[in-house]
Amino acid sequence: MTSLVAFCVWVLATMGLALLPIKYQILPGLGFLLILPVLLVWLAHDYGALPVVVCIFAAVSLFRKPLWALVSGARRWITRT
């Protein structure tokens, strides 16, 4: 399996995960986020930096709400202390 096919499977799996209720998305979503850097390094090794940049934008788009919640929670925690 090439890195591009593996990344496409990752994208389709994350899109399928989005169809589940939120309480079933958390643990598999964390797994998908942990797999992402491995896929990006593999993709960079095979195709260079430009496809990786495009894939990072796609991944951020897929995880925009959880990432925004993480950033806003961290911002609240920093301003609280």
MMTF fields as JSON, N, C-alpha, C and O atoms, coordinates in Angstrom:
{
  "mmtfVersion": "1.0.0",
  "mmtfProducer": "UNKNOWN",
  "numBonds": 323,
  "numAtoms": 324,
  "numGroups": 81,
  "numChains": 1,
  "numModels": 1,
  "chainsPerModel": [1],
  "groupsPerChain": [81],
  "chainIdList": ["A"],
  "bondAtomList": [4, 2, 8, 6, 12, 10, 16, 14, 20, 18, 24, 22, 28, 26, 32, 30, 36, 34, 40, 38, 44, 42, 48, 46, 52, 50, 56, 54, 60, 58, 64, 62, 68, 66, 72, 70, 76, 74, 80, 78, 84, 82, 88, 86, 92, 90, 96, 94, 100, 98, 104, 102, 108, 106, 112, 110, 116, 114, 120, 118, 124, 122, 128, 126, 132, 130, 136, 134, 140, 138, 144, 142, 148, 146, 152, 150, 156, 154, 160, 158, 164, 162, 168, 166, 172, 170, 176, 174, 180, 178, 184, 182, 188, 186, 192, 190, 196, 194, 200, 198, 204, 202, 208, 206, 212, 210, 216, 214, 220, 218, 224, 222, 228, 226, 232, 230, 236, 234, 240, 238, 244, 242, 248, 246, 252, 250, 256, 254, 260, 258, 264, 262, 268, 266, 272, 270, 276, 274, 280, 278, 284, 282, 288, 286, 292, 290, 296, 294, 300, 298, 304, 302, 308, 306, 312, 310, 316, 314, 320, 318],
  "bondOrderList": [1, 1, 1, 1, 1, 1, 1, 1, 1, 1, 1, 1, 1, 1, 1, 1, 1, 1, 1, 1, 1, 1, 1, 1, 1, 1, 1, 1, 1, 1, 1, 1, 1, 1, 1, 1, 1, 1, 1, 1, 1, 1, 1, 1, 1, 1, 1, 1, 1, 1, 1, 1, 1, 1, 1, 1, 1, 1, 1, 1, 1, 1, 1, 1, 1, 1, 1, 1, 1, 1, 1, 1, 1, 1, 1, 1, 1, 1, 1, 1],
  "groupList": [{"groupName": "MET", "atomNameList": ["N", "CA", "C", "O"], "elementList": ["N", "C", "C", "O"], "formalChargeList": [0, 0, 0, 0], "bondAtomList": [1, 0, 2, 1, 3, 2], "bondOrderList": [1, 1, 2], "singleLetterCode": "M", "chemCompType": "L-PEPTIDE LINKING"}, {"groupName": "THR", "atomNameList": ["N", "CA", "C", "O"], "elementList": ["N", "C", "C", "O"], "formalChargeList": [0, 0, 0, 0], "bondAtomList": [1, 0, 2, 1, 3, 2], "bondOrderList": [1, 1, 2], "singleLetterCode": "T", "chemCompType": "L-PEPTIDE LINKING"}, {"groupName": "SER", "atomNameList": ["N", "CA", "C", "O"], "elementList": ["N", "C", "C", "O"], "formalChargeList": [0, 0, 0, 0], "bondAtomList": [1, 0, 2, 1, 3, 2], "bondOrderList": [1, 1, 2], "singleLetterCode": "S", "chemCompType": "L-PEPTIDE LINKING"}, {"groupName": "LEU", "atomNameList": ["N", "CA", "C", "O"], "elementList": ["N", "C", "C", "O"], "formalChargeList": [0, 0, 0, 0], "bondAtomList": [1, 0, 2, 1, 3, 2], "bondOrderList": [1, 1, 2], "singleLetterCode": "L", "chemCompType": "L-PEPTIDE LINKING"}, {"groupName": "VAL", "atomNameList": ["N", "CA", "C", "O"], "elementList": ["N", "C", "C", "O"], "formalChargeList": [0, 0, 0, 0], "bondAtomList": [1, 0, 2, 1, 3, 2], "bondOrderList": [1, 1, 2], "singleLetterCode": "V", "chemCompType": "L-PEPTIDE LINKING"}, {"groupName": "ALA", "atomNameList": ["N", "CA", "C", "O"], "elementList": ["N", "C", "C", "O"], "formalChargeList": [0, 0, 0, 0], "bondAtomList": [1, 0, 2, 1, 3, 2], "bondOrderList": [1, 1, 2], "singleLetterCode": "A", "chemCompType": "L-PEPTIDE LINKING"}, {"groupName": "PHE", "atomNameList": ["N", "CA", "C", "O"], "elementList": ["N", "C", "C", "O"], "formalChargeList": [0, 0, 0, 0], "bondAtomList": [1, 0, 2, 1, 3, 2], "bondOrderList": [1, 1, 2], "singleLetterCode": "F", "chemCompType": "L-PEPTIDE LINKING"}, {"groupName": "CYS", "atomNameList": ["N", "CA", "C", "O"], "elementList": ["N", "C", "C", "O"], "formalChargeList": [0, 0, 0, 0], "bondAtomList": [1, 0, 2, 1, 3, 2], "bondOrderList": [1, 1, 2], "singleLetterCode": "C", "chemCompType": "L-PEPTIDE LINKING"}, {"groupName": "TRP", "atomNameList": ["N", "CA", "C", "O"], "elementList": ["N", "C", "C", "O"], "formalChargeList": [0, 0, 0, 0], "bondAtomList": [1, 0, 2, 1, 3, 2], "bondOrderList": [1, 1, 2], "singleLetterCode": "W", "chemCompType": "L-PEPTIDE LINKING"}, {"groupName": "GLY", "atomNameList": ["N", "CA", "C", "O"], "elementList": ["N", "C", "C", "O"], "formalChargeList": [0, 0, 0, 0], "bondAtomList": [1, 0, 2, 1, 3, 2], "bondOrderList": [1, 1, 2], "singleLetterCode": "G", "chemCompType": "PEPTIDE LINKING"}, {"groupName": "PRO", "atomNameList": ["N", "CA", "C", "O"], "elementList": ["N", "C", "C", "O"], "formalChargeList": [0, 0, 0, 0], "bondAtomList": [1, 0, 2, 1, 3, 2], "bondOrderList": [1, 1, 2], "singleLetterCode": "P", "chemCompType": "L-PEPTIDE LINKING"}, {"groupName": "ILE", "atomNameList": ["N", "CA", "C", "O"], "elementList": ["N", "C", "C", "O"], "formalChargeList": [0, 0, 0, 0], "bondAtomList": [1, 0, 2, 1, 3, 2], "bondOrderList": [1, 1, 2], "singleLetterCode": "I", "chemCompType": "L-PEPTIDE LINKING"}, {"groupName": "LYS", "atomNameList": ["N", "CA", "C", "O"], "elementList": ["N", "C", "C", "O"], "formalChargeList": [0, 0, 0, 0], "bondAtomList": [1, 0, 2, 1, 3, 2], "bondOrderList": [1, 1, 2], "singleLetterCode": "K", "chemCompType": "L-PEPTIDE LINKING"}, {"groupName": "TYR", "atomNameList": ["N", "CA", "C", "O"], "elementList": ["N", "C", "C", "O"], "formalChargeList": [0, 0, 0, 0], "bondAtomList": [1, 0, 2, 1, 3, 2], "bondOrderList": [1, 1, 2], "singleLetterCode": "Y", "chemCompType": "L-PEPTIDE LINKING"}, {"groupName": "GLN", "atomNameList": ["N", "CA", "C", "O"], "elementList": ["N", "C", "C", "O"], "formalChargeList": [0, 0, 0, 0], "bondAtomList": [1, 0, 2, 1, 3, 2], "bondOrderList": [1, 1, 2], "singleLetterCode": "Q", "chemCompType": "L-PEPTIDE LINKING"}, {"groupName": "HIS", "atomNameList": ["N", "CA", "C", "O"], "elementList": ["N", "C", "C", "O"], "formalChargeList": [0, 0, 0, 0], "bondAtomList": [1, 0, 2, 1, 3, 2], "bondOrderList": [1, 1, 2], "singleLetterCode": "H", "chemCompType": "L-PEPTIDE LINKING"}, {"groupName": "ASP", "atomNameList": ["N", "CA", "C", "O"], "elementList": ["N", "C", "C", "O"], "formalChargeList": [0, 0, 0, 0], "bondAtomList": [1, 0, 2, 1, 3, 2], "bondOrderList": [1, 1, 2], "singleLetterCode": "D", "chemCompType": "L-PEPTIDE LINKING"}, {"groupName": "ARG", "atomNameList": ["N", "CA", "C", "O"], "elementList": ["N", "C", "C", "O"], "formalChargeList": [0, 0, 0, 0], "bondAtomList": [1, 0, 2, 1, 3, 2], "bondOrderList": [1, 1, 2], "singleLetterCode": "R", "chemCompType": "L-PEPTIDE LINKING"}],
  "groupTypeList": [0, 1, 2, 3, 4, 5, 6, 7, 4, 8, 4, 3, 5, 1, 0, 9, 3, 5, 3, 3, 10, 11, 12, 13, 14, 11, 3, 10, 9, 3, 9, 6, 3, 3, 11, 3, 10, 4, 3, 3, 4, 8, 3, 5, 15, 16, 13, 9, 5, 3, 10, 4, 4, 4, 7, 11, 6, 5, 5, 4, 2, 3, 6, 17, 12, 10, 3, 8, 5, 3, 4, 2, 9, 5, 17, 17, 8, 11, 1, 17, 1],
  "groupIdList": [1, 2, 3, 4, 5, 6, 7, 8, 9, 10, 11, 12, 13, 14, 15, 16, 17, 18, 19, 20, 21, 22, 23, 24, 25, 26, 27, 28, 29, 30, 31, 32, 33, 34, 35, 36, 37, 38, 39, 40, 41, 42, 43, 44, 45, 46, 47, 48, 49, 50, 51, 52, 53, 54, 55, 56, 57, 58, 59, 60, 61, 62, 63, 64, 65, 66, 67, 68, 69, 70, 71, 72, 73, 74, 75, 76, 77, 78, 79, 80, 81],
  "secStructList": [7, 7, 2, 2, 2, 2, 2, 2, 2, 2, 2, 2, 2, 2, 2, 2, 2, 6, 6, 1, 7, 2, 2, 2, 2, 2, 2, 2, 2, 2, 2, 2, 2, 2, 2, 2, 2, 2, 2, 2, 2, 2, 2, 2, 2, 2, 2, 7, 2, 2, 2, 2, 2, 2, 2, 2, 2, 2, 2, 2, 2, 2, 6, 2, 2, 2, 2, 2, 2, 2, 2, 2, 2, 2, 2, 2, 2, 2, 2, 2, 7],
  "xCoordList": [0.85, 0.0, 0.897, 1.817, 0.627, 1.417, 0.933, -0.152, 1.758, 1.408, 0.182, -0.616, 0.03, -1.127, -2.431, -3.444, -2.402, -3.58, -3.876, -5.035, -2.83, -3.023, -3.639, -4.514, -3.191, -3.757, -5.21, -6.042, -5.521, -6.921, -7.813, -8.947, -7.311, -8.073, -8.27, -9.343, -7.24, -7.335, -8.433, -9.244, -8.452, -9.46, -10.864, -11.775, -11.043, -12.36, -12.786, -13.962, -11.831, -12.164, -12.565, -13.492, -11.885, -12.26, -13.611, -14.377, -13.9, -15.214, -16.312, -17.399, -16.04, -16.989, -17.175, -18.275, -16.102, -16.172, -17.057, -17.713, -17.074, -17.884, -19.381, -20.172, -19.774, -21.189, -21.68, -22.887, -20.758, -21.133, -21.509, -21.113, -22.261, -22.52, -21.213, -20.244, -21.183, -19.953, -19.308, -18.082, -20.099, -19.499, -18.734, -17.866, -19.032, -18.294, -17.153, -16.393, -17.023, -15.984, -14.68, -13.629, -14.712, -13.571, -12.363, -11.286, -12.513, -11.381, -10.844, -9.631, -11.689, -11.138, -10.535, -9.547, -11.133, -10.581, -9.198, -8.334, -8.983, -7.65, -6.668, -5.528, -7.107, -6.251, -5.899, -4.757, -6.887, -6.621, -5.651, -4.803, -5.77, -4.825, -3.416, -2.446, -3.284, -1.96, -1.328, -0.104, -2.14, -1.638, -1.228, -0.372, -1.828, -1.608, -0.14, 0.292, 0.666, 2.073, 2.856, 3.723, 2.557, 3.232, 2.899, 3.779, 1.632, 1.219, 1.838, 2.23, 1.927, 2.505, 3.996, 4.486, 4.719, 6.153, 6.335, 7.21, 5.508, 5.572, 5.256, 5.913, 4.254, 3.879, 4.986, 5.257, 5.622, 6.723, 7.906, 8.581, 8.152, 9.256, 9.015, 9.951, 7.778, 7.459, 7.26, 7.69, 6.613, 6.193, 6.726, 6.554, 7.358, 7.883, 6.98, 6.016, 7.321, 6.675, 5.314, 4.426, 5.131, 3.882, 2.647, 1.664, 2.651, 1.466, 1.223, 0.08, 2.296, 2.146, 1.443, 0.582, 1.801, 1.148, -0.337, -1.176, -0.661, -2.061, -2.798, -3.932, -2.161, -2.786, -2.929, -3.885, -2.008, -2.143, -3.366, -4.126, -3.553, -4.743, -6.018, -7.01, -5.993, -7.163, -7.422, -8.573, -6.369, -6.53, -7.043, -7.897, -6.527, -7.004, -8.465, -9.241, -8.842, -10.235, -11.135, -12.244, -10.666, -11.456, -11.607, -12.658, -10.563, -10.568, -10.701, -10.232, -11.327, -11.355, -12.125, -11.684, -13.239, -14.01, -13.308, -13.226, -12.796, -12.064, -10.79, -10.441, -10.094, -8.883, -9.236, -8.524, -10.318, -10.74, -11.138, -10.83, -11.818, -12.186, -10.935, -10.886, -9.932, -8.685, -7.963, -7.459, -7.912, -7.247, -7.99, -7.363, -9.315, -10.069, -9.992, -9.947, -9.977, -9.817, -8.455, -8.335, -7.427, -6.078, -5.977, -5.316, -6.63, -6.61, -7.301, -6.822, -8.442, -9.131, -8.294, -8.275, -7.602, -6.769, -5.596, -5.233, -5.004, -3.867, -4.308, -3.62, -5.442, -5.886, -6.425, -6.471, -6.83, -7.351, -6.24, -6.457, -5.064, -3.988, -3.125, -2.183],
  "yCoordList": [-1.175, 0.0, 1.24, 1.349, 2.152, 3.368, 4.339, 4.188, 5.325, 6.289, 7.113, 7.484, 7.397, 8.172, 7.385, 7.949, 6.11, 5.269, 5.15, 5.196, 4.996, 4.899, 6.184, 6.134, 7.329, 8.588, 8.729, 9.232, 8.298, 8.347, 7.45, 7.818, 6.27, 5.384, 6.056, 5.95, 6.749, 7.467, 8.537, 8.675, 9.28, 10.335, 9.731, 10.237, 8.664, 8.038, 7.47, 7.531, 6.919, 6.384, 7.504, 7.332, 8.641, 9.752, 10.334, 10.777, 10.331, 10.809, 9.851, 10.288, 8.559, 7.586, 7.711, 7.513, 8.039, 8.24, 9.433, 9.439, 10.426, 11.62, 11.312, 12.089, 10.207, 9.851, 9.292, 9.232, 8.882, 8.305, 9.401, 10.553, 9.063, 10.031, 10.452, 9.693, 11.636, 12.222, 11.359, 11.326, 10.661, 9.866, 8.671, 8.132, 8.245, 7.151, 7.657, 6.85, 8.952, 9.521, 9.795, 9.851, 9.966, 10.499, 9.562, 9.98, 8.331, 7.413, 7.061, 7.122, 6.698, 6.449, 7.71, 7.629, 8.868, 10.117, 10.397, 10.894, 10.082, 10.238, 9.299, 9.676, 8.083, 7.144, 7.649, 7.53, 8.215, 8.774, 9.952, 10.111, 10.772, 11.882, 11.392, 12.018, 10.287, 9.741, 9.069, 9.042, 8.534, 7.911, 8.958, 8.693, 10.13, 11.171, 11.542, 11.597, 11.803, 12.16, 11.064, 11.359, 9.815, 8.709, 8.723, 8.561, 8.916, 8.989, 10.188, 10.085, 11.317, 12.51, 12.351, 12.804, 11.718, 11.477, 10.506, 10.698, 9.469, 8.508, 9.184, 8.925, 10.045, 10.775, 11.73, 11.854, 12.399, 13.306, 12.534, 13.011, 11.371, 10.552, 10.138, 10.11, 9.82, 9.348, 10.476, 10.354, 11.577, 12.583, 13.992, 14.851, 14.265, 15.593, 16.412, 15.909, 17.682, 18.55, 19.087, 19.262, 19.347, 19.971, 19.12, 19.654, 17.831, 17.03, 16.97, 16.869, 17.032, 17.013, 18.285, 18.225, 19.414, 20.675, 20.622, 21.05, 20.101, 19.972, 19.029, 19.303, 17.935, 16.968, 17.53, 17.193, 18.37, 19.003, 19.921, 19.938, 20.681, 21.527, 20.688, 21.069, 19.548, 18.665, 18.086, 17.994, 17.696, 17.115, 18.151, 17.85, 19.363, 20.426, 20.727, 21.018, 20.658, 20.879, 19.785, 20.069, 18.545, 17.448, 17.548, 17.211, 18.008, 18.068, 19.499, 19.795, 20.391, 21.807, 22.057, 22.861, 21.407, 21.649, 21.093, 21.801, 19.852, 19.383, 20.184, 20.438, 20.584, 21.388, 22.763, 23.275, 23.36, 24.66, 24.536, 25.42, 23.452, 23.231, 23.058, 23.554, 22.364, 22.185, 23.516, 23.793, 24.33, 25.636, 26.557, 27.227, 26.604, 27.495, 27.009, 27.83, 25.695, 25.177, 25.503, 25.851, 25.393, 25.744, 27.239, 27.649, 28.05, 29.498, 29.865, 30.718, 29.204, 29.445, 29.006, 29.676, 27.883, 27.376, 28.311, 28.528, 28.864, 29.771, 31.069, 31.571, 31.623, 32.885, 32.716, 33.678, 31.501, 31.245, 31.219, 31.65, 30.725, 30.601, 31.81, 31.837],
  "zCoordList": [0.0, 0.0, 0.0, 0.811, -0.896, -0.937, 0.132, 0.694, 0.392, 1.433, 1.038, 1.899, -0.236, -0.682, -0.492, -0.078, -0.789, -0.574, 0.917, 1.33, 1.723, 3.175, 3.717, 4.581, 3.217, 3.68, 3.23, 3.986, 2.023, 1.556, 2.4, 2.707, 2.78, 3.666, 5.018, 5.611, 5.513, 6.786, 6.699, 7.615, 5.606, 5.436, 5.389, 6.043, 4.627, 4.55, 5.902, 6.26, 6.652, 7.975, 8.937, 9.729, 8.878, 9.754, 9.356, 10.212, 8.074, 7.648, 8.095, 8.474, 8.055, 8.566, 10.061, 10.577, 10.757, 12.201, 12.554, 13.595, 11.695, 11.954, 11.942, 12.477, 11.349, 11.319, 12.646, 12.885, 13.513, 14.803, 15.799, 15.623, 16.833, 17.903, 18.575, 18.575, 19.136, 19.663, 20.742, 20.84, 21.555, 22.62, 22.066, 22.752, 20.846, 20.213, 19.324, 18.788, 19.161, 18.302, 19.035, 18.397, 20.336, 21.063, 21.013, 20.587, 21.429, 21.477, 20.082, 19.882, 19.112, 17.773, 17.136, 16.406, 17.416, 16.892, 17.43, 16.707, 18.689, 19.268, 18.585, 18.314, 18.308, 17.58, 16.194, 15.753, 15.506, 14.178, 14.251, 13.373, 15.285, 15.437, 15.734, 15.308, 16.455, 16.751, 15.535, 15.41, 14.651, 13.425, 12.387, 11.543, 12.447, 11.44, 11.244, 10.093, 12.288, 12.028, 11.306, 10.483, 11.608, 10.918, 9.433, 8.587, 9.128, 7.727, 7.016, 5.853, 7.703, 7.077, 6.806, 5.772, 7.716, 7.489, 6.326, 5.482, 6.284, 5.183, 3.854, 2.845, 3.859, 2.66, 2.222, 1.028, 3.166, 2.843, 2.271, 1.359, 2.793, 2.293, 0.842, 0.043, 0.5, -0.851, -1.858, -3.005, -1.45, -2.419, -2.176, -3.041, -1.049, -0.793, 0.114, 0.691, 0.221, 1.206, 0.756, 1.59, -0.513, -0.966, -0.679, -0.165, -0.984, -0.618, 0.886, 1.332, 1.664, 3.119, 3.597, 4.475, 3.033, 3.402, 3.057, 3.849, 1.882, 1.486, 2.446, 2.839, 2.815, 3.725, 5.136, 5.835, 5.564, 6.882, 6.893, 7.861, 5.815, 5.735, 5.741, 6.361, 5.052, 5.033, 6.418, 6.845, 7.121, 8.456, 9.447, 10.282, 9.355, 10.24, 9.936, 10.845, 8.669, 8.316, 8.894, 9.345, 8.882, 9.428, 10.941, 11.488, 11.612, 13.071, 13.586, 14.684, 12.821, 13.203, 14.496, 15.317, 14.697, 15.925, 17.162, 18.166, 17.14, 18.324, 18.589, 19.742, 17.517, 17.719, 18.283, 19.147, 17.809, 18.335, 19.803, 20.603, 20.162, 21.564, 22.426, 23.552, 21.908, 22.63, 22.83, 23.918, 21.791, 21.883, 22.837, 23.659, 22.743, 23.629, 25.074, 25.99, 25.3, 26.658, 27.226, 28.4, 26.403, 26.858, 27.143, 28.097, 26.32, 26.531, 27.844, 28.592, 28.117, 29.39, 30.576, 31.609, 30.434, 31.529, 31.793, 32.948, 30.752, 30.905, 31.563, 32.452, 31.145, 31.718, 33.141, 33.908, 33.488, 34.829, 35.878, 37.011, 35.522, 36.509, 36.601, 37.393]
}
